[in-house]
Amino acid sequence: MFNVQRFVGISVFACVIWIHGVFAQCTSDPTGFTVTSAADSITITWTAATGSGPITYDFSSSIDGSVAHAALTDTSYVFTGLQGGVSYDATTRVQATCNGVQSEPYTEMIQAGTIPMTPELTVNSDDDTDINLVFIHEGEADSYVIMNDFFSGGQVTTSNSFYFVSGLSPGKTYEFRGYSSLNGVPSETVSYTHKVESDAVMGMPPMAFAAFWIIFIILIIVIIIVVVVVVIYCYRKKKSRRGGVSRESTRELDRDHEDDNNSVDEKNQWNRRDPYEYADYRLTEAQRKRAFAIAAQKAAMAS
């Protein structure tokens, strides 16, 4: 005999079991890891699973060794106490449990890193218009960005910690700003100011300054030549006065010599006469007076 009551009971029990099986599983699995970096920490977030509650997560990652955590209620995990500027290639896994039923696990190899340590931007080669910019820092970095209107597009990105800049304009000041980056995470921005010396010298362009110096040197040479000529002229003139006579002086000496000869002839005539009648030119003044006195007495006696 068909037992209706028993049939209804079994049917209700089966329906409850079926309903529980449907609503006790996760209707969507956790996916999509997102990495958020800080100076000494990394936060990994994932998309939440859906299903009947309560929902918990089993999480593991090799960012900091081998980390495994079960029964997490949050959809994120924070690694703390990390060193700045360190990059990690980490196998990361998460699996949800919805009301005691586990979802499919989600696994991904992620690249994560702490924020690069603040670098110093300076130069290790300075040729005024050509400089070599250098980032100095601790920790890791996989790219570097330098910003200035001098560059096409206003910035340049390089995988090297140095960058050579050439063709800067004389007399202009440049402020270069830059930062290092690790896994797409930038450091703080730093700057370096470079002033290019002006080509102007004493307020003059280089060509004008060169012309000025050429003229100045020529003028100095001319002055030196004039001074030398004057010194030689004065020296020769002084020497001629000491060791020789000029033509004019020679003519004067000739005339004086001629006069002296005439005087000698006259004196010789006087010497042939009575020495008491005329005073000899060689006599002293007293002798001459006495000679004139004797001559006067003789003249008086003769008369």
C-alpha positions as YAML, in Angstrom:
chain: A
units: angstrom
residues:
- id: 1
  name: MET
  ca: [0.00, 0.00, 0.00]
- id: 2
  name: PHE
  ca: [1.34, 3.39, -1.01]
- id: 3
  name: ASN
  ca: [2.30, 5.47, 2.01]
- id: 4
  name: VAL
  ca: [1.63, 9.04, 1.07]
- id: 5
  name: GLN
  ca: [2.95, 10.47, 4.33]
- id: 6
  name: ARG
  ca: [6.24, 8.66, 3.92]
- id: 7
  name: PHE
  ca: [6.59, 9.82, 0.32]
- id: 8
  name: VAL
  ca: [5.99, 13.45, 1.24]
- id: 9
  name: GLY
  ca: [8.59, 13.30, 3.98]
- id: 10
  name: ILE
  ca: [11.23, 11.84, 1.76]
- id: 11
  name: SER
  ca: [10.50, 14.42, -0.90]
- id: 12
  name: VAL
  ca: [10.76, 17.31, 1.51]
- id: 13
  name: PHE
  ca: [14.08, 15.99, 2.87]
- id: 14
  name: ALA
  ca: [15.51, 15.63, -0.63]
- id: 15
  name: CYS
  ca: [14.37, 19.12, -1.54]
- id: 16
  name: VAL
  ca: [16.04, 20.57, 1.54]
- id: 17
  name: ILE
  ca: [19.24, 18.74, 0.72]
- id: 18
  name: TRP
  ca: [19.09, 20.01, -2.84]
- id: 19
  name: ILE
  ca: [18.36, 23.60, -1.83]
- id: 20
  name: HIS
  ca: [21.19, 23.49, 0.72]
- id: 21
  name: GLY
  ca: [23.57, 22.16, -1.92]
- id: 22
  name: VAL
  ca: [22.66, 24.94, -4.30]
- id: 23
  name: PHE
  ca: [22.87, 27.83, -1.87]
- id: 24
  name: ALA
  ca: [25.79, 26.52, 0.18]
- id: 25
  name: GLN
  ca: [28.32, 26.90, -2.67]
- id: 26
  name: CYS
  ca: [30.17, 29.98, -3.98]
- id: 27
  name: THR
  ca: [28.42, 31.33, -7.01]
- id: 28
  name: SER
  ca: [31.61, 33.19, -8.10]
- id: 29
  name: ASP
  ca: [35.25, 32.62, -7.27]
- id: 30
  name: PRO
  ca: [37.71, 35.26, -6.01]
- id: 31
  name: THR
  ca: [39.87, 36.76, -8.81]
- id: 32
  name: GLY
  ca: [42.06, 39.68, -9.81]
- id: 33
  name: PHE
  ca: [44.87, 40.59, -7.48]
- id: 34
  name: THR
  ca: [45.67, 44.31, -7.04]
- id: 35
  name: VAL
  ca: [48.94, 45.49, -5.51]
- id: 36
  name: THR
  ca: [49.26, 48.69, -3.48]
- id: 37
  name: SER
  ca: [52.78, 49.68, -2.45]
- id: 38
  name: ALA
  ca: [54.03, 51.79, 0.41]
- id: 39
  name: ALA
  ca: [57.47, 52.66, 1.73]
- id: 40
  name: ASP
  ca: [57.69, 49.55, 3.94]
- id: 41
  name: SER
  ca: [54.55, 47.56, 3.14]
- id: 42
  name: ILE
  ca: [52.62, 45.90, 0.30]
- id: 43
  name: THR
  ca: [48.86, 45.38, 0.25]
- id: 44
  name: ILE
  ca: [47.32, 42.69, -1.97]
- id: 45
  name: THR
  ca: [43.61, 42.95, -2.67]
- id: 46
  name: TRP
  ca: [41.36, 40.57, -4.63]
- id: 47
  name: THR
  ca: [37.83, 40.55, -5.95]
- id: 48
  name: ALA
  ca: [35.42, 39.03, -3.43]
- id: 49
  name: ALA
  ca: [33.65, 35.74, -4.03]
- id: 50
  name: THR
  ca: [29.88, 35.56, -3.89]
- id: 51
  name: GLY
  ca: [27.70, 32.86, -2.37]
- id: 52
  name: SER
  ca: [25.97, 31.86, 0.85]
- id: 53
  name: GLY
  ca: [27.65, 33.07, 3.97]
- id: 54
  name: PRO
  ca: [29.72, 33.12, 5.88]
- id: 55
  name: ILE
  ca: [32.55, 33.53, 3.30]
- id: 56
  name: THR
  ca: [36.18, 33.22, 4.32]
- id: 57
  name: TYR
  ca: [39.41, 33.15, 2.37]
- id: 58
  name: ASP
  ca: [42.54, 31.06, 2.47]
- id: 59
  name: PHE
  ca: [45.43, 33.27, 1.30]
- id: 60
  name: SER
  ca: [49.10, 32.55, 0.66]
- id: 61
  name: SER
  ca: [51.94, 34.41, -1.04]
- id: 62
  name: SER
  ca: [55.72, 34.17, -1.33]
- id: 63
  name: ILE
  ca: [56.25, 37.93, -1.02]
- id: 64
  name: ASP
  ca: [57.64, 37.56, 2.46]
- id: 65
  name: GLY
  ca: [58.97, 34.03, 2.40]
- id: 66
  name: SER
  ca: [56.07, 31.57, 2.43]
- id: 67
  name: VAL
  ca: [52.99, 33.12, 4.02]
- id: 68
  name: ALA
  ca: [49.72, 31.23, 4.42]
- id: 69
  name: HIS
  ca: [46.68, 32.52, 6.23]
- id: 70
  name: ALA
  ca: [43.31, 30.80, 6.56]
- id: 71
  name: ALA
  ca: [39.85, 32.05, 7.40]
- id: 72
  name: LEU
  ca: [40.41, 35.66, 6.40]
- id: 73
  name: THR
  ca: [37.24, 37.69, 6.31]
- id: 74
  name: ASP
  ca: [38.75, 40.65, 4.47]
- id: 75
  name: THR
  ca: [39.50, 40.66, 0.76]
- id: 76
  name: SER
  ca: [43.03, 41.98, 1.28]
- id: 77
  name: TYR
  ca: [46.21, 41.23, 3.11]
- id: 78
  name: VAL
  ca: [49.00, 43.64, 4.17]
- id: 79
  name: PHE
  ca: [52.68, 42.68, 4.32]
- id: 80
  name: THR
  ca: [54.41, 45.02, 6.74]
- id: 81
  name: GLY
  ca: [57.97, 45.63, 7.91]
- id: 82
  name: LEU
  ca: [59.41, 45.36, 4.43]
- id: 83
  name: GLN
  ca: [62.51, 47.19, 3.19]
- id: 84
  name: GLY
  ca: [62.00, 50.13, 0.88]
- id: 85
  name: GLY
  ca: [62.83, 49.76, -2.79]
- id: 86
  name: VAL
  ca: [62.59, 45.95, -2.92]
- id: 87
  name: SER
  ca: [60.90, 44.08, -5.76]
- id: 88
  name: TYR
  ca: [59.17, 40.70, -5.41]
- id: 89
  name: ASP
  ca: [58.04, 38.12, -7.96]
- id: 90
  name: ALA
  ca: [55.52, 36.27, -5.81]
- id: 91
  name: THR
  ca: [53.24, 33.32, -6.40]
- id: 92
  name: THR
  ca: [49.98, 34.34, -4.76]
- id: 93
  name: ARG
  ca: [46.89, 32.16, -4.15]
- id: 94
  name: VAL
  ca: [43.44, 32.74, -2.70]
- id: 95
  name: GLN
  ca: [40.47, 30.38, -2.23]
- id: 96
  name: ALA
  ca: [37.06, 31.21, -0.80]
- id: 97
  name: THR
  ca: [34.89, 29.08, 1.44]
- id: 98
  name: CYS
  ca: [31.20, 29.78, 1.19]
- id: 99
  name: ASN
  ca: [29.23, 28.32, 4.10]
- id: 100
  name: GLY
  ca: [31.70, 25.46, 4.38]
- id: 101
  name: VAL
  ca: [31.99, 24.80, 0.64]
- id: 102
  name: GLN
  ca: [35.28, 25.81, -1.04]
- id: 103
  name: SER
  ca: [35.48, 27.67, -4.33]
- id: 104
  name: GLU
  ca: [37.96, 27.11, -7.08]
- id: 105
  name: PRO
  ca: [41.36, 28.55, -6.05]
- id: 106
  name: TYR
  ca: [42.77, 31.57, -7.87]
- id: 107
  name: THR
  ca: [46.56, 31.65, -8.38]
- id: 108
  name: GLU
  ca: [48.70, 34.32, -10.04]
- id: 109
  name: MET
  ca: [52.38, 35.25, -10.28]
- id: 110
  name: ILE
  ca: [52.45, 38.93, -9.34]
- id: 111
  name: GLN
  ca: [55.15, 41.57, -9.37]
- id: 112
  name: ALA
  ca: [55.09, 43.70, -6.28]
- id: 113
  name: GLY
  ca: [57.48, 46.05, -4.59]
- id: 114
  name: THR
  ca: [57.78, 48.67, -1.94]
- id: 115
  name: ILE
  ca: [58.09, 52.32, -2.94]
- id: 116
  name: PRO
  ca: [61.64, 53.09, -4.08]
- id: 117
  name: MET
  ca: [63.68, 55.03, -1.60]
- id: 118
  name: THR
  ca: [63.94, 58.74, -2.37]
- id: 119
  name: PRO
  ca: [66.94, 59.21, -4.66]
- id: 120
  name: GLU
  ca: [69.35, 62.09, -5.04]
- id: 121
  name: LEU
  ca: [69.53, 63.71, -8.48]
- id: 122
  name: THR
  ca: [72.95, 65.15, -9.26]
- id: 123
  name: VAL
  ca: [75.67, 65.14, -11.94]
- id: 124
  name: ASN
  ca: [78.94, 63.24, -12.22]
- id: 125
  name: SER
  ca: [80.12, 65.09, -15.32]
- id: 126
  name: ASP
  ca: [79.71, 68.81, -15.88]
- id: 127
  name: ASP
  ca: [80.99, 70.41, -19.08]
- id: 128
  name: ASP
  ca: [78.74, 73.44, -18.67]
- id: 129
  name: THR
  ca: [76.54, 72.91, -21.75]
- id: 130
  name: ASP
  ca: [76.85, 69.11, -21.48]
- id: 131
  name: ILE
  ca: [76.04, 67.29, -18.24]
- id: 132
  name: ASN
  ca: [75.48, 63.71, -17.09]
- id: 133
  name: LEU
  ca: [72.53, 63.49, -14.69]
- id: 134
  name: VAL
  ca: [72.77, 60.68, -12.14]
- id: 135
  name: PHE
  ca: [70.28, 59.15, -9.68]
- id: 136
  name: ILE
  ca: [71.89, 58.02, -6.43]
- id: 137
  name: HIS
  ca: [69.71, 55.84, -4.18]
- id: 138
  name: GLU
  ca: [69.51, 52.75, -2.01]
- id: 139
  name: GLY
  ca: [67.33, 49.82, -2.86]
- id: 140
  name: GLU
  ca: [66.04, 48.81, -6.29]
- id: 141
  name: ALA
  ca: [64.57, 50.71, -9.22]
- id: 142
  name: ASP
  ca: [63.79, 49.56, -12.74]
- id: 143
  name: SER
  ca: [63.23, 52.88, -14.47]
- id: 144
  name: TYR
  ca: [63.95, 56.58, -14.07]
- id: 145
  name: VAL
  ca: [62.06, 59.64, -15.27]
- id: 146
  name: ILE
  ca: [63.62, 63.09, -15.81]
- id: 147
  name: MET
  ca: [61.39, 66.05, -16.49]
- id: 148
  name: ASN
  ca: [62.24, 69.38, -18.10]
- id: 149
  name: ASP
  ca: [60.91, 71.42, -21.02]
- id: 150
  name: PHE
  ca: [64.31, 70.91, -22.66]
- id: 151
  name: PHE
  ca: [63.23, 67.37, -23.57]
- id: 152
  name: SER
  ca: [60.80, 66.57, -26.33]
- id: 153
  name: GLY
  ca: [57.47, 65.97, -24.63]
- id: 154
  name: GLY
  ca: [58.77, 67.48, -21.40]
- id: 155
  name: GLN
  ca: [60.34, 64.30, -20.01]
- id: 156
  name: VAL
  ca: [62.53, 61.32, -20.76]
- id: 157
  name: THR
  ca: [62.43, 57.78, -19.33]
- id: 158
  name: THR
  ca: [65.48, 55.56, -19.05]
- id: 159
  name: SER
  ca: [66.32, 52.20, -17.51]
- id: 160
  name: ASN
  ca: [69.77, 53.49, -16.51]
- id: 161
  name: SER
  ca: [70.43, 55.49, -13.38]
- id: 162
  name: PHE
  ca: [72.21, 58.13, -15.48]
- id: 163
  name: TYR
  ca: [71.28, 60.23, -18.50]
- id: 164
  name: PHE
  ca: [73.55, 62.40, -20.66]
- id: 165
  name: VAL
  ca: [72.17, 65.83, -21.60]
- id: 166
  name: SER
  ca: [73.91, 67.94, -24.25]
- id: 167
  name: GLY
  ca: [73.32, 71.20, -26.08]
- id: 168
  name: LEU
  ca: [72.20, 73.36, -23.15]
- id: 169
  name: SER
  ca: [71.99, 77.08, -23.89]
- id: 170
  name: PRO
  ca: [74.69, 79.38, -22.43]
- id: 171
  name: GLY
  ca: [73.50, 81.76, -19.75]
- id: 172
  name: LYS
  ca: [70.34, 79.74, -18.99]
- id: 173
  name: THR
  ca: [69.30, 77.99, -15.77]
- id: 174
  name: TYR
  ca: [67.68, 74.56, -15.92]
- id: 175
  name: GLU
  ca: [65.75, 72.79, -13.16]
- id: 176
  name: PHE
  ca: [65.64, 69.06, -13.79]
- id: 177
  name: ARG
  ca: [63.06, 67.08, -11.78]
- id: 178
  name: GLY
  ca: [62.99, 63.32, -11.62]
- id: 179
  name: TYR
  ca: [62.08, 60.17, -9.76]
- id: 180
  name: SER
  ca: [62.92, 56.47, -9.76]
- id: 181
  name: SER
  ca: [60.31, 53.76, -10.27]
- id: 182
  name: LEU
  ca: [59.95, 50.13, -9.26]
- id: 183
  name: ASN
  ca: [57.23, 47.96, -10.81]
- id: 184
  name: GLY
  ca: [55.47, 51.12, -11.90]
- id: 185
  name: VAL
  ca: [55.58, 52.61, -8.39]
- id: 186
  name: PRO
  ca: [57.32, 55.99, -8.35]
- id: 187
  name: SER
  ca: [59.51, 57.40, -5.62]
- id: 188
  name: GLU
  ca: [59.28, 60.93, -4.37]
- id: 189
  name: THR
  ca: [60.24, 63.57, -6.93]
- id: 190
  name: VAL
  ca: [63.59, 65.29, -6.50]
- id: 191
  name: SER
  ca: [65.26, 68.09, -8.44]
- id: 192
  name: TYR
  ca: [68.63, 69.38, -9.58]
- id: 193
  name: THR
  ca: [69.32, 72.95, -10.77]
- id: 194
  name: HIS
  ca: [72.04, 73.57, -13.31]
- id: 195
  name: LYS
  ca: [73.17, 77.02, -14.42]
- id: 196
  name: VAL
  ca: [75.06, 77.24, -17.69]
- id: 197
  name: GLU
  ca: [77.75, 79.91, -17.70]
- id: 198
  name: SER
  ca: [77.25, 82.73, -20.19]
- id: 199
  name: ASP
  ca: [79.52, 83.00, -23.21]
- id: 200
  name: ALA
  ca: [79.66, 86.75, -22.65]
- id: 201
  name: VAL
  ca: [82.94, 87.96, -21.14]
- id: 202
  name: MET
  ca: [82.95, 91.36, -19.47]
- id: 203
  name: GLY
  ca: [79.51, 91.87, -20.98]
- id: 204
  name: MET
  ca: [80.76, 91.26, -24.53]
- id: 205
  name: PRO
  ca: [80.14, 88.42, -26.97]
- id: 206
  name: PRO
  ca: [83.11, 86.08, -27.48]
- id: 207
  name: MET
  ca: [84.08, 87.53, -30.90]
- id: 208
  name: ALA
  ca: [83.94, 91.09, -29.62]
- id: 209
  name: PHE
  ca: [85.99, 90.14, -26.58]
- id: 210
  name: ALA
  ca: [88.59, 88.45, -28.79]
- id: 211
  name: ALA
  ca: [88.77, 91.53, -31.04]
- id: 212
  name: PHE
  ca: [89.17, 93.72, -27.97]
- id: 213
  name: TRP
  ca: [92.13, 91.67, -26.77]
- id: 214
  name: ILE
  ca: [93.77, 91.69, -30.21]
- id: 215
  name: ILE
  ca: [93.53, 95.49, -30.41]
- id: 216
  name: PHE
  ca: [94.76, 95.82, -26.85]
- id: 217
  name: ILE
  ca: [97.79, 93.61, -27.52]
- id: 218
  name: ILE
  ca: [98.64, 95.53, -30.73]
- id: 219
  name: LEU
  ca: [98.41, 98.82, -28.82]
- id: 220
  name: ILE
  ca: [100.75, 97.50, -26.12]
- id: 221
  name: ILE
  ca: [103.25, 96.40, -28.78]
- id: 222
  name: VAL
  ca: [103.14, 99.84, -30.45]
- id: 223
  name: ILE
  ca: [103.71, 101.58, -27.10]
- id: 224
  name: ILE
  ca: [106.68, 99.30, -26.36]
- id: 225
  name: ILE
  ca: [108.21, 100.04, -29.78]
- id: 226
  name: VAL
  ca: [107.80, 103.82, -29.29]
- id: 227
  name: VAL
  ca: [109.38, 103.64, -25.83]
- id: 228
  name: VAL
  ca: [112.33, 101.63, -27.16]
- id: 229
  name: VAL
  ca: [112.90, 104.08, -30.03]
- id: 230
  name: VAL
  ca: [112.83, 107.07, -27.67]
- id: 231
  name: VAL
  ca: [115.24, 105.38, -25.26]
- id: 232
  name: ILE
  ca: [117.67, 104.54, -28.09]
- id: 233
  name: TYR
  ca: [117.47, 108.09, -29.44]
- id: 234
  name: CYS
  ca: [118.12, 109.63, -26.05]
- id: 235
  name: TYR
  ca: [120.99, 107.23, -25.40]
- id: 236
  name: ARG
  ca: [122.70, 108.04, -28.70]
- id: 237
  name: LYS
  ca: [122.24, 111.77, -28.24]
- id: 238
  name: LYS
  ca: [123.75, 111.61, -24.77]
- id: 239
  name: LYS
  ca: [126.63, 109.50, -26.03]
- id: 240
  name: SER
  ca: [127.33, 111.97, -28.86]
- id: 241
  name: ARG
  ca: [127.57, 114.80, -26.34]
- id: 242
  name: ARG
  ca: [130.11, 112.87, -24.30]
- id: 243
  name: GLY
  ca: [132.28, 111.21, -26.93]
- id: 244
  name: GLY
  ca: [131.93, 113.45, -29.98]
- id: 245
  name: VAL
  ca: [130.68, 116.79, -31.25]
- id: 246
  name: SER
  ca: [127.97, 117.81, -33.60]
- id: 247
  name: ARG
  ca: [128.56, 119.58, -36.88]
- id: 248
  name: GLU
  ca: [127.51, 122.86, -35.39]
- id: 249
  name: SER
  ca: [129.82, 122.34, -32.45]
- id: 250
  name: THR
  ca: [132.64, 121.45, -34.85]
- id: 251
  name: ARG
  ca: [132.15, 124.70, -36.78]
- id: 252
  name: GLU
  ca: [132.18, 126.68, -33.54]
- id: 253
  name: LEU
  ca: [135.40, 124.94, -32.48]
- id: 254
  name: ASP
  ca: [136.97, 125.77, -35.86]
- id: 255
  name: ARG
  ca: [136.10, 129.44, -35.43]
- id: 256
  name: ASP
  ca: [137.45, 129.43, -31.88]
- id: 257
  name: HIS
  ca: [140.64, 127.76, -33.09]
- id: 258
  name: GLU
  ca: [141.06, 130.37, -35.79]
- id: 259
  name: ASP
  ca: [140.55, 133.16, -33.27]
- id: 260
  name: ASP
  ca: [143.06, 131.51, -30.98]
- id: 261
  name: ASN
  ca: [145.64, 131.43, -33.79]
- id: 262
  name: ASN
  ca: [145.13, 135.14, -34.46]
- id: 263
  name: SER
  ca: [145.50, 135.88, -30.80]
- id: 264
  name: VAL
  ca: [148.70, 133.86, -30.67]
- id: 265
  name: ASP
  ca: [150.15, 135.83, -33.61]
- id: 266
  name: GLU
  ca: [149.32, 139.09, -31.91]
- id: 267
  name: LYS
  ca: [150.80, 137.89, -28.67]
- id: 268
  name: ASN
  ca: [153.95, 136.76, -30.47]
- id: 269
  name: GLN
  ca: [154.30, 140.27, -31.87]
- id: 270
  name: TRP
  ca: [153.86, 141.67, -28.41]
- id: 271
  name: ASN
  ca: [156.46, 139.29, -27.11]
- id: 272
  name: ARG
  ca: [159.04, 140.54, -29.67]
- id: 273
  name: ARG
  ca: [158.60, 144.10, -28.43]
- id: 274
  name: ASP
  ca: [159.94, 145.53, -25.21]
- id: 275
  name: PRO
  ca: [158.47, 143.47, -22.48]
- id: 276
  name: TYR
  ca: [158.35, 146.59, -20.40]
- id: 277
  name: GLU
  ca: [156.54, 148.62, -23.00]
- id: 278
  name: TYR
  ca: [153.66, 146.21, -23.29]
- id: 279
  name: ALA
  ca: [152.50, 143.77, -20.77]
- id: 280
  name: ASP
  ca: [152.97, 140.17, -21.65]
- id: 281
  name: TYR
  ca: [149.67, 138.28, -21.86]
- id: 282
  name: ARG
  ca: [151.15, 135.63, -19.66]
- id: 283
  name: LEU
  ca: [151.83, 138.13, -16.79]
- id: 284
  name: THR
  ca: [149.70, 138.30, -13.76]
- id: 285
  name: GLU
  ca: [147.65, 141.36, -13.02]
- id: 286
  name: ALA
  ca: [150.22, 142.74, -10.55]
- id: 287
  name: GLN
  ca: [153.09, 142.15, -12.97]
- id: 288
  name: ARG
  ca: [151.10, 143.82, -15.71]
- id: 289
  name: LYS
  ca: [150.55, 146.93, -13.59]
- id: 290
  name: ARG
  ca: [154.24, 147.13, -12.73]
- id: 291
  name: ALA
  ca: [155.24, 146.74, -16.36]
- id: 292
  name: PHE
  ca: [152.97, 149.64, -17.31]
- id: 293
  name: ALA
  ca: [154.44, 151.75, -14.51]
- id: 294
  name: ILE
  ca: [158.02, 151.18, -15.72]
- id: 295
  name: ALA
  ca: [157.00, 151.94, -19.30]
- id: 296
  name: ALA
  ca: [155.44, 155.20, -18.14]
- id: 297
  name: GLN
  ca: [158.62, 156.25, -16.33]
- id: 298
  name: LYS
  ca: [160.75, 155.57, -19.41]
- id: 299
  name: ALA
  ca: [158.43, 157.62, -21.54]
- id: 300
  name: ALA
  ca: [158.66, 160.46, -19.07]
- id: 301
  name: MET
  ca: [162.46, 160.40, -19.00]
- id: 302
  name: ALA
  ca: [162.66, 160.26, -22.78]
- id: 303
  name: SER
  ca: [160.59, 163.39, -23.10]
...
